[in-house]
Amino acid sequence: MKAVTRFAPSPTGYIHIGNVRSAIYPYLLARQTGGKMILRIEDTDRERYVEGATELIEDTLKWLGLDWDEGPIVGGPNEPYFQSERKDLYLEWAMKLMESGRAYADPTLPEKIDEYRKECSAAKRPFLYRNYRPKEFVDWEPGMPIRFLSEPREYEWHDEVMGDMHTGPEVLDDIILIKKDGYPTYNFAHIVDDAEMGVTHVMRGVEYLSSTPNYLALYEALGLNRPKLVSLPHILAPTGNKKLGKRDGAKSVTEYRNDGVLAEAMLNYLVGLGWNDGTEQEIYTKEELVEKFSLDRIQTSGARYDETKLLWLNGQWIRRIFDTEGAQVLYDRTVNFWPEEADGYTEEYRLKVLSIIYDRLKTLSDLKEMTKYFFVDPEIDVDMIVGNKFLKKMSEAEIEDLMKVVIHKLSDVKDWNADELQKVLNELLVETEKKPAELFSLIRIAVSFAAFSPALHLTLEVLGKDVTLARLNAVARAI
């Protein structure tokens, strides 16, 4: 069966990682079955509409490689794909329900509805509008809400993730279909749009389970076949006791992108929040995910958000891209992440730096701090040398003498390359009778004053002989 899926976000601000995961699963199913995915913008909540949010959604999907077959930009046979431009269609469907006696115009004032709610609250019983629906129905006029006329009964249905479900008549109500501003509610609009667009699988968060009986009632009243319903588990806060929110440390996808998280890593990580293929594999390409994805492997329980795992995956992907696609491919991703001091250096030099530092990166933004000393002389901090755990047993005079030996030995190096430098460093170990941790720590700190650096012989090769000796001499004078 070729699946027709949809991602239908609301343009109300930044796009959260939970929103994005709701796009990934429909995409994978559509691609796996040779079907299609539709992008539909549910912009009927005009009070929460944010200018530019639609473009942000589109840009995020394109960045992740989640292309859509119908929707904004690409068009399609079901245009328009903005719900705000489909108002006449929703009203037409609502009128069909009114004509069949399954919907009514509701002239009740909001103040009166509030009274009903307070009455139920005082009586400690749930508020159901069907218990207060007008005794006589009136003709509809613009500016008047249209409500569904519910016929409460039991419902049974199958959820592709949660299994067989059942509910009693107490959850059915006269939900609003068309609001007084003329826009449809989500409860009604998505039913109409899914039917018009031929959607076969509706994937959404598990929080919509409680509303499903009302959706089933609408399918029934409109004479529609039910699509397959797929409830996606919550992404939970790191504590595991609530649904993930921005206060729990999760950033928007745009923020992660700006911080140097790769699209491959983000896609890889989000798929795993609620799904696995039953193996120990952790690194997946998009093509592998399309091949392996299945609805029956979506878990029913929530998945904890773990930024540490995301950053680990990102580091793995940085290395994978460098090792399999080459330094140039990874370098092209780093353009906006170098320190300002790198601006005056050639691409060739920056490629050399990247080639020895890439396997230590968790994000591309780490380049700013981890590579600065390759482009500007670091500020000398003698305390960092004498306080080093491997050097603090040595006196300043001993450190100064050791520096002189190192400078003399490195000054005699003719072929300044990694292999020759490694050979010279090993000779220095024999001549000075120092441990590698002592000798190499002194040289590393003196040339970088960084918390850590790549392998010393590689660092010295990239810095070059002149820069290396100049920094060592400057430190020797400062001790």
Order of alpha helices (4+ residues) and beta strands (2+ residues): beta-alpha-beta-alpha-alpha-beta-alpha-beta-beta-beta-beta-alpha-beta-alpha-beta-beta-alpha-alpha-alpha-beta-alpha-alpha-alpha-alpha-alpha-alpha-alpha-alpha-alpha-alpha
